[in-house]
Amino acid sequence: MDNFCIDVTAEGRESLRLALVLAFAHNAPGKKAIHWAEVPGVGMALLWHEDEIEYSFTSKGKLIAYQELHIRRDEVDKTKSGRVKSQKLMSPATAEAAVDLVWNWLQSLDDGQYQGSIGDSDVSEGRGFRVFCEGWGHFRNSHYTICVVSPVWAWYGK
């Protein structure tokens, strides 16, 4: 499927499992991740083949959507942007195996690495995640990305 898209923001290990199972079912040839990359300011990318991922941020730290990059090149802050090469996993990981890898990574992060805090308000926050890909099931310039997992704050209204 070429137009697969996923964008799930949730909390908890079981929700992470369900999101990864869906992403791997539709976006991972062979249903396994072979490589991973930690994309600065974004999160962990899971890939089915080796690749180098470009990331582009504005001077205010906002990620520029890849499909807008060609019209927003003048906004790219080169000190906050770059490329990251994927690393091979010790062994290929199915969605079920990737759950442990990603969950343990999320739990190892400091609170400051979680994105999307709304700060001082009537909403409380807890650790969550976002599992997503961009257009055509890709992330940025990588055609080999299964999905990206970002550490985000889950919000709880009162």
MDTraj code that builds the backbone (N, CA, C; nanometers):
import mdtraj as md
import numpy as np

residues = "MET ASP ASN PHE CYS ILE ASP VAL THR ALA GLU GLY ARG GLU SER LEU ARG LEU ALA LEU VAL LEU ALA PHE ALA HIS ASN ALA PRO GLY LYS LYS ALA ILE HIS TRP ALA GLU VAL PRO GLY VAL GLY MET ALA LEU LEU TRP HIS GLU ASP GLU ILE GLU TYR SER PHE THR SER LYS GLY LYS LEU ILE ALA TYR GLN GLU LEU HIS ILE ARG ARG ASP GLU VAL ASP LYS THR LYS SER GLY ARG VAL LYS SER GLN LYS LEU MET SER PRO ALA THR ALA GLU ALA ALA VAL ASP LEU VAL TRP ASN TRP LEU GLN SER LEU ASP ASP GLY GLN TYR GLN GLY SER ILE GLY ASP SER ASP VAL SER GLU GLY ARG GLY PHE ARG VAL PHE CYS GLU GLY TRP GLY HIS PHE ARG ASN SER HIS TYR THR ILE CYS VAL VAL SER PRO VAL TRP ALA TRP TYR GLY LYS".split()
xyz = np.array([
    [0.0856, -0.1178, 0.0000],
    [0.0000, 0.0000, 0.0000],
    [0.0896, 0.1233, 0.0000],
    [0.0717, 0.2114, -0.0948],
    [0.1593, 0.3279, -0.1071],
    [0.1120, 0.4508, -0.0312],
    [-0.0154, 0.4607, -0.0005],
    [-0.0649, 0.5819, 0.0649],
    [-0.0996, 0.5590, 0.2120],
    [-0.0308, 0.4637, 0.2759],
    [-0.0519, 0.4384, 0.4176],
    [-0.0144, 0.5614, 0.4990],
    [-0.0946, 0.5899, 0.5997],
    [-0.0661, 0.7008, 0.6906],
    [-0.1152, 0.6622, 0.8294],
    [-0.0362, 0.6943, 0.9298],
    [-0.0761, 0.6698, 1.0683],
    [-0.0345, 0.7908, 1.1501],
    [-0.1185, 0.8280, 1.2453],
    [-0.0860, 0.9364, 1.3387],
    [-0.1663, 0.9130, 1.4657],
    [-0.1046, 0.8434, 1.5600],
    [-0.1697, 0.8052, 1.6851],
    [-0.0959, 0.8696, 1.8010],
    [-0.1675, 0.9452, 1.8820],
    [-0.1132, 0.9967, 2.0075],
    [-0.1887, 0.9273, 2.1191],
    [-0.1159, 0.8612, 2.2088],
    [-0.1804, 0.7820, 2.3136],
    [-0.0841, 0.7653, 2.4300],
    [-0.1231, 0.6784, 2.5216],
    [-0.0397, 0.6463, 2.6373],
    [-0.0508, 0.4972, 2.6649],
    [0.0462, 0.4429, 2.7343],
    [0.0413, 0.3038, 2.7778],
    [0.1021, 0.2063, 2.6791],
    [0.1555, 0.1017, 2.7348],
    [0.2254, 0.0006, 2.6561],
    [0.1324, -0.0704, 2.5579],
    [0.0100, -0.1027, 2.5981],
    [-0.0827, -0.1732, 2.5094],
    [-0.1225, -0.0862, 2.3901],
    [-0.1429, 0.0421, 2.4123],
    [-0.1738, 0.1319, 2.3006],
    [-0.0550, 0.1435, 2.2058],
    [0.0651, 0.1449, 2.2612],
    [0.1850, 0.1461, 2.1775],
    [0.1903, 0.0187, 2.0940],
    [0.1621, -0.0935, 2.1534],
    [0.1625, -0.2211, 2.0814],
    [0.0643, -0.2177, 1.9646],
    [-0.0568, -0.1704, 1.9899],
    [-0.1581, -0.1665, 1.8842],
    [-0.1164, -0.0751, 1.7691],
    [-0.0592, 0.0399, 1.8017],
    [-0.0151, 0.1336, 1.6971],
    [0.0991, 0.0735, 1.6151],
    [0.1943, 0.0084, 1.6822],
    [0.3066, -0.0519, 1.6087],
    [0.2611, -0.1699, 1.5232],
    [0.1689, -0.2504, 1.5747],
    [0.1160, -0.3622, 1.4960],
    [0.0520, -0.3097, 1.3675],
    [-0.0238, -0.2028, 1.3763],
    [-0.0871, -0.1439, 1.2580],
    [0.0182, -0.0904, 1.1606],
    [0.1153, -0.0171, 1.2113],
    [0.2195, 0.0390, 1.1250],
    [0.2990, -0.0720, 1.0560],
    [0.3389, -0.1745, 1.1295],
    [0.4181, -0.2828, 1.0719],
    [0.3357, -0.3627, 0.9705],
    [0.2063, -0.3806, 0.9960],
    [0.1211, -0.4582, 0.9059],
    [0.1109, -0.3935, 0.7681],
    [0.1121, -0.2624, 0.7630],
    [0.0906, -0.1919, 0.6369],
    [0.2155, -0.1281, 0.5773],
    [0.3200, -0.1077, 0.6568],
    [0.4307, -0.0251, 0.6101],
    [0.5678, -0.0914, 0.6218],
    [0.5704, -0.2190, 0.6570],
    [0.6985, -0.2879, 0.6750],
    [0.7044, -0.4126, 0.5875],
    [0.7664, -0.4040, 0.4709],
    [0.7846, -0.5258, 0.3914],
    [0.8587, -0.6299, 0.4757],
    [0.8066, -0.7496, 0.4798],
    [0.8658, -0.8528, 0.5645],
    [0.8195, -0.8419, 0.7087],
    [0.7423, -0.7378, 0.7396],
    [0.6838, -0.7172, 0.8743],
    [0.7884, -0.7069, 0.9843],
    [0.9099, -0.6573, 0.9492],
    [1.0161, -0.6446, 1.0491],
    [1.0930, -0.5154, 1.0305],
    [1.1368, -0.4588, 1.1432],
    [1.2305, -0.3467, 1.1423],
    [1.3709, -0.4052, 1.1446],
    [1.4582, -0.3473, 1.0632],
    [1.5965, -0.3927, 1.0557],
    [1.6910, -0.2848, 1.1106],
    [1.6482, -0.1583, 1.0979],
    [1.7283, -0.0441, 1.1396],
    [1.6447, 0.0496, 1.2260],
    [1.7130, 0.1365, 1.2964],
    [1.6490, 0.2422, 1.3748],
    [1.7366, 0.3660, 1.3660],
    [1.6754, 0.4808, 1.3943],
    [1.7514, 0.6062, 1.4012],
    [1.6854, 0.6967, 1.5032],
    [1.7676, 0.7651, 1.5829],
    [1.7129, 0.8662, 1.6725],
    [1.7271, 1.0001, 1.6017],
    [1.6138, 1.0570, 1.5622],
    [1.6107, 1.1831, 1.4889],
    [1.6010, 1.2958, 1.5915],
    [1.7033, 1.3805, 1.6025],
    [1.7040, 1.4863, 1.7036],
    [1.5777, 1.5735, 1.6981],
    [1.5181, 1.5949, 1.8144],
    [1.4002, 1.6788, 1.8241],
    [1.2721, 1.6144, 1.7757],
    [1.2804, 1.4893, 1.7302],
    [1.1623, 1.4204, 1.6770],
    [1.1354, 1.2916, 1.7540],
    [1.2275, 1.1961, 1.7484],
    [1.2072, 1.0695, 1.8170],
    [1.2805, 0.9558, 1.7495],
    [1.2284, 0.8350, 1.7673],
    [1.2905, 0.7143, 1.7144],
    [1.2188, 0.6701, 1.5869],
    [1.2953, 0.6574, 1.4793],
    [1.2417, 0.6054, 1.3534],
    [1.2761, 0.4574, 1.3455],
    [1.1784, 0.3774, 1.3062],
    [1.1995, 0.2353, 1.2807],
    [1.1952, 0.2155, 1.1296],
    [1.2953, 0.1482, 1.0754],
    [1.3088, 0.1347, 0.9301],
    [1.3227, -0.0116, 0.8887],
    [1.2789, -0.0426, 0.7671],
    [1.2927, -0.1783, 0.7154],
    [1.4164, -0.1936, 0.6270],
    [1.4917, -0.0848, 0.6117],
    [1.6151, -0.0885, 0.5331],
    [1.7030, 0.0275, 0.5795],
    [1.8316, 0.0153, 0.5635],
    [1.9258, 0.1212, 0.5996],
    [1.8934, 0.2497, 0.5229],
    [1.9069, 0.3635, 0.5893],
    [1.8808, 0.4919, 0.5237],
    [1.9423, 0.6052, 0.6054],
    [1.9426, 0.7228, 0.5462],
    [1.9859, 0.8453, 0.6127],
    [1.8665, 0.9406, 0.6097],
    [1.8281, 0.9931, 0.7251],
    [1.7072, 1.0749, 0.7357],
    [1.7440, 1.2218, 0.7545],
    [1.6862, 1.3046, 0.6724],
    [1.7049, 1.4497, 0.6816],
    [1.6017, 1.5063, 0.7784],
    [1.6429, 1.6023, 0.8600],
    [1.5477, 1.6731, 0.9468],
    [1.5768, 1.8218, 0.9364],
    [1.4707, 1.9018, 0.9305],
    [1.4835, 2.0464, 0.9092],
    [1.3941, 2.1216, 1.0065],
    [1.4565, 2.2078, 1.0867],
    [1.3844, 2.2876, 1.1852],
    [1.3996, 2.4357, 1.1555],
    [1.3007, 2.5141, 1.1987],
    [1.3106, 2.6598, 1.1903],
    [1.3952, 2.7090, 1.3076],
    [1.4268, 2.8377, 1.3096],
    [1.5044, 2.8938, 1.4201],
    [1.4281, 2.8853, 1.5522],
    [1.2951, 2.8711, 1.5457],
    [1.2131, 2.8579, 1.6673],
    [1.1924, 2.7126, 1.7083],
    [1.2620, 2.6216, 1.6396],
    [1.2554, 2.4817, 1.6775],
    [1.1362, 2.4053, 1.6234],
    [1.0667, 2.4566, 1.5248],
    [0.9513, 2.3882, 1.4656],
    [0.9980, 2.3026, 1.3481],
    [0.9582, 2.1767, 1.3480],
    [0.9913, 2.0872, 1.2381],
    [0.9136, 2.1310, 1.1138],
    [0.9833, 2.1465, 1.0034],
    [0.9183, 2.1850, 0.8782],
    [0.8709, 2.0577, 0.8090],
    [0.7416, 2.0530, 0.7780],
    [0.6853, 1.9365, 0.7099],
    [0.7609, 1.9118, 0.5797],
    [0.7927, 1.7871, 0.5536],
    [0.8749, 1.7539, 0.4383],
    [0.8121, 1.8012, 0.3075],
    [0.6796, 1.7893, 0.2969],
    [0.6134, 1.8305, 0.1734],
    [0.6149, 1.9822, 0.1544],
    [0.6494, 2.0577, 0.2582],
    [0.6587, 2.2039, 0.2490],
    [0.8032, 2.2527, 0.2361],
    [0.8962, 2.1628, 0.2481],
    [1.0367, 2.2008, 0.2533],
    [1.0825, 2.2772, 0.1290],
    [1.0342, 2.2383, 0.0130],
    [1.0773, 2.3038, -0.1101],
    [1.0347, 2.4506, -0.1173],
    [0.9297, 2.4903, -0.0448],
    [0.8864, 2.6305, -0.0458],
    [0.9292, 2.7053, 0.0804],
    [0.9898, 2.6333, 0.1756],
    [1.0287, 2.6953, 0.3023],
    [1.1779, 2.6811, 0.3314],
    [1.2590, 2.6523, 0.2314],
    [1.4037, 2.6333, 0.2509],
    [1.4690, 2.7522, 0.3210],
    [1.4192, 2.8740, 0.2957],
    [1.4791, 2.9930, 0.3577],
    [1.4545, 2.9989, 0.5084],
    [1.3616, 2.9190, 0.5603],
    [1.3321, 2.9163, 0.7040],
    [1.4164, 2.8145, 0.7802],
    [1.4896, 2.7306, 0.7097],
    [1.5673, 2.6244, 0.7736],
    [1.6832, 2.6840, 0.8526],
    [1.6902, 2.6465, 0.9800],
    [1.8030, 2.6853, 1.0645],
    [1.9049, 2.5719, 1.0560],
    [2.0149, 2.5972, 0.9883],
    [2.1131, 2.4915, 0.9640],
    [2.1787, 2.4404, 1.0919],
    [2.1752, 2.5203, 1.1995],
    [2.2335, 2.4747, 1.3260],
    [2.1413, 2.3760, 1.3974],
    [2.0134, 2.3715, 1.3577],
    [1.9161, 2.2814, 1.4202],
    [1.8696, 2.1726, 1.3244],
    [1.9319, 2.1641, 1.2095],
    [1.8900, 2.0703, 1.1060],
    [2.0082, 1.9838, 1.0645],
    [1.9791, 1.8738, 0.9978],
    [2.0876, 1.7873, 0.9521],
    [2.0366, 1.6560, 0.8984],
    [2.1228, 1.5570, 0.9061],
    [2.0915, 1.4225, 0.8593],
    [2.1406, 1.3235, 0.9650],
    [2.0688, 1.2149, 0.9793],
    [2.1101, 1.1102, 1.0722],
    [2.1052, 0.9764, 0.9994],
    [2.2111, 0.8975, 1.0167],
    [2.2194, 0.7669, 0.9527],
    [2.1578, 0.6617, 1.0449],
    [2.0806, 0.5718, 0.9864],
    [2.0187, 0.4659, 1.0669],
    [2.1249, 0.3670, 1.1151],
    [2.0909, 0.2997, 1.2234],
    [2.1778, 0.1984, 1.2834],
    [2.1080, 0.0633, 1.2729],
    [2.1844, -0.0402, 1.2485],
    [2.1261, -0.1735, 1.2379],
    [2.0892, -0.2252, 1.3767],
    [1.9706, -0.2828, 1.3886],
    [1.9293, -0.3472, 1.5135],
    [2.0118, -0.4747, 1.5337],
    [2.0237, -0.5199, 1.6559],
    [2.1004, -0.6421, 1.6844],
    [2.0398, -0.7624, 1.6127],
    [1.9071, -0.7616, 1.5999],
    [1.8370, -0.8644, 1.5221],
    [1.7094, -0.8014, 1.4693],
    [1.6555, -0.8506, 1.3583],
    [1.5313, -0.7948, 1.3051],
    [1.4212, -0.8014, 1.4107],
    [1.3358, -0.6994, 1.4124],
    [1.2309, -0.6908, 1.5150],
    [1.0923, -0.6876, 1.4514],
    [1.0067, -0.7787, 1.4930],
    [0.8661, -0.7737, 1.4556],
    [0.8012, -0.6599, 1.5343],
    [0.6759, -0.6318, 1.5065],
    [0.6051, -0.5279, 1.5823],
    [0.6047, -0.5613, 1.7310],
    [0.5796, -0.6870, 1.7635],
    [0.5743, -0.7280, 1.9044],
    [0.7094, -0.7080, 1.9730],
    [0.8183, -0.7407, 1.9043],
    [0.9517, -0.7215, 1.9615],
    [0.9856, -0.5730, 1.9703],
    [0.9406, -0.4954, 1.8736],
    [0.9675, -0.3515, 1.8736],
    [0.8993, -0.2807, 1.9898],
    [0.7885, -0.3351, 2.0385],
    [0.7190, -0.2740, 2.1520],
    [0.8138, -0.2624, 2.2708],
    [0.8829, -0.3689, 2.3047],
    [0.9764, -0.3650, 2.4180],
    [1.0878, -0.2647, 2.3942],
    [1.1445, -0.2661, 2.2751],
    [1.2524, -0.1736, 2.2408],
    [1.2071, -0.0283, 2.2572],
    [1.0941, 0.0050, 2.1975],
    [1.0448, 0.1435, 2.2002],
    [0.9973, 0.1818, 2.3399],
    [0.9257, 0.0926, 2.4063],
    [0.8741, 0.1227, 2.5405],
    [0.9894, 0.1498, 2.6370],
    [1.0923, 0.0665, 2.6332],
    [1.2085, 0.0867, 2.7208],
    [1.2805, 0.2170, 2.6878],
    [1.2898, 0.2502, 2.5600],
    [1.3499, 0.3776, 2.5194],
    [1.2680, 0.4940, 2.5748],
    [1.1364, 0.4899, 2.5590],
    [1.0512, 0.5981, 2.6105],
    [1.0679, 0.6140, 2.7619],
    [1.0733, 0.5024, 2.8342],
    [1.0856, 0.5075, 2.9796],
    [1.2210, 0.5612, 3.0243],
    [1.3225, 0.5504, 2.9381],
    [1.4574, 0.5956, 2.9747],
    [1.4775, 0.7466, 2.9565],
    [1.3831, 0.8128, 2.8900],
    [1.3987, 0.9556, 2.8600],
    [1.3691, 1.0434, 2.9809],
    [1.4357, 1.1562, 2.9870],
    [1.4056, 1.2564, 3.0895],
    [1.2788, 1.3309, 3.0500],
    [1.2092, 1.3882, 3.1483],
    [1.0875, 1.4646, 3.1196],
    [1.1110, 1.5748, 3.0171],
    [1.2283, 1.6361, 3.0188],
    [1.2592, 1.7445, 2.9267],
    [1.2642, 1.7017, 2.7804],
    [1.2721, 1.5715, 2.7556],
    [1.2762, 1.5217, 2.6183],
    [1.1360, 1.4957, 2.5616],
    [1.0360, 1.5043, 2.6482],
    [0.8978, 1.4870, 2.6021],
    [0.8475, 1.6181, 2.5441],
    [0.7756, 1.6093, 2.4327],
    [0.7317, 1.7260, 2.3572],
    [0.5844, 1.7568, 2.3841],
    [0.5464, 1.8828, 2.3603],
    [0.4059, 1.9212, 2.3616],
    [0.3477, 1.9574, 2.4957],
    [0.4297, 1.9963, 2.5907],
    [0.3770, 2.0386, 2.7204],
    [0.3007, 2.1692, 2.7051],
    [0.1878, 2.1788, 2.7738],
    [0.1138, 2.3049, 2.7696],
    [0.1407, 2.3889, 2.8939],
    [0.2354, 2.3419, 2.9738],
    [0.2832, 2.4229, 3.0857],
    [0.1802, 2.4446, 3.1953],
    [0.1834, 2.5630, 3.2511],
    [0.0992, 2.5977, 3.3646],
    [-0.0441, 2.6203, 3.3189],
    [-0.1304, 2.5230, 3.3486],
    [-0.2718, 2.5345, 3.3096],
    [-0.3552, 2.4417, 3.3972],
    [-0.4832, 2.4335, 3.3663],
    [-0.5731, 2.3452, 3.4404],
    [-0.5696, 2.2014, 3.3902],
    [-0.4770, 2.1720, 3.3013],
    [-0.4647, 2.0381, 3.2448],
    [-0.3448, 1.9705, 3.3090],
    [-0.3628, 1.8445, 3.3489],
    [-0.2470, 1.7705, 3.3990],
    [-0.1891, 1.6897, 3.2829],
    [-0.0630, 1.6505, 3.2972],
    [0.0069, 1.5822, 3.1898],
    [0.0717, 1.4543, 3.2398],
    [0.0843, 1.3583, 3.1520],
    [0.1546, 1.2339, 3.1797],
    [0.2320, 1.1931, 3.0556],
    [0.3217, 1.1000, 3.0716],
    [0.4034, 1.0556, 2.9582],
    [0.3191, 0.9784, 2.8571],
    [0.3325, 1.0175, 2.7322],
    [0.2634, 0.9501, 2.6226],
    [0.3579, 0.9354, 2.5049],
    [0.3020, 0.9087, 2.3899],
    [0.3815, 0.8924, 2.2685],
    [0.2957, 0.9267, 2.1474],
    [0.3631, 0.9490, 2.0382],
    [0.2982, 0.9687, 1.9082],
    [0.3657, 0.8737, 1.8096],
    [0.2879, 0.7886, 1.7450],
    [0.3362, 0.6999, 1.6393],
    [0.2821, 0.7566, 1.5095],
    [0.3721, 0.7863, 1.4141],
    [0.3255, 0.8497, 1.2913],
    [0.4197, 0.8243, 1.1743],
    [0.3694, 0.8540, 1.0567],
    [0.4509, 0.8654, 0.9367],
    [0.3926, 0.9812, 0.8570],
    [0.4616, 1.0219, 0.7543],
    [0.4140, 1.1319, 0.6707],
    [0.3575, 1.0741, 0.5409],
    [0.3343, 1.1598, 0.4427],
    [0.2741, 1.1185, 0.3172],
    [0.3414, 0.9986, 0.2527],
    [0.2609, 0.9138, 0.1922],
    [0.3060, 0.7942, 0.1231],
    [0.3719, 0.6937, 0.2172],
    [0.3444, 0.7042, 0.3466],
    [0.4009, 0.6111, 0.4424],
    [0.5474, 0.6345, 0.4724],
    [0.5998, 0.7493, 0.4314],
    [0.7408, 0.7810, 0.4517],
    [0.7575, 0.8738, 0.5716],
    [0.8807, 0.8977, 0.6085],
    [0.9130, 1.0055, 0.7021],
    [1.0265, 1.0838, 0.6406],
    [1.0024, 1.2115, 0.6187],
    [1.0995, 1.3000, 0.5564],
    [1.1388, 1.2442, 0.4202],
    [1.2677, 1.2284, 0.3963],
    [1.3171, 1.1788, 0.2688],
    [1.3291, 1.0263, 0.2656],
    [1.2965, 0.9592, 0.3758],
    [1.3177, 0.8149, 0.3863],
    [1.1962, 0.7349, 0.3395],
    [1.2165, 0.6579, 0.2370],
    [1.1121, 0.5691, 0.1859],
    [1.1097, 0.4382, 0.2643],
    [1.2077, 0.4198, 0.3527],
    [1.2213, 0.2941, 0.4249],
    [1.1698, 0.3009, 0.5687],
    [1.1134, 0.4132, 0.6071],
    [1.0643, 0.4280, 0.7442],
    [0.9309, 0.3555, 0.7616],
    [0.9217, 0.2739, 0.8647],
    [0.7958, 0.2083, 0.9006],
    [0.7093, 0.3088, 0.9750],
    [0.7686, 0.3722, 1.0758],
    [0.7006, 0.4751, 1.1532],
    [0.8035, 0.5461, 1.2407],
    [0.7607, 0.6546, 1.2997],
    [0.8422, 0.7288, 1.3954],
    [0.7643, 0.7324, 1.5264],
    [0.8350, 0.7184, 1.6370],
    [0.7732, 0.7303, 1.7689],
    [0.8339, 0.8511, 1.8378],
    [0.7489, 0.9464, 1.8733],
    [0.7929, 1.0665, 1.9444],
    [0.7435, 1.0611, 2.0884],
    [0.8278, 1.1015, 2.1828],
    [0.7813, 1.1139, 2.3211],
    [0.7010, 1.2420, 2.3349],
    [0.5748, 1.2308, 2.3702],
    [0.4891, 1.3490, 2.3848],
    [0.4149, 1.3427, 2.5176],
    [0.3698, 1.4581, 2.5619],
    [0.2900, 1.4651, 2.6835],
    [0.1451, 1.4329, 2.6512],
    [0.0873, 1.3422, 2.7274],
    [-0.0560, 1.3130, 2.7188],
    [-0.1261, 1.4131, 2.8110],
    [-0.2354, 1.4679, 2.7646],
    [-0.3076, 1.5703, 2.8422],
    [-0.4324, 1.5106, 2.9044],
    [-0.4619, 1.5542, 3.0265],
    [-0.5806, 1.5089, 3.0993],
    [-0.6581, 1.6318, 3.1462],
    [-0.7732, 1.6563, 3.0857],
    [-0.8555, 1.7706, 3.1248],
    [-0.9215, 1.7455, 3.2594],
    [-0.9670, 1.8547, 3.3176],
    [-1.0305, 1.8417, 3.4503],
    [-1.1803, 1.8467, 3.4393],
])
top = md.Topology()
chain = top.add_chain()
for i, resn in enumerate(residues, 1):
    res = top.add_residue(resn, chain, resSeq=i)
    for name in ("N", "CA", "C"):
        top.add_atom(name, md.element.get_by_symbol(name[0]), res)
traj = md.Trajectory(xyz[None], top)
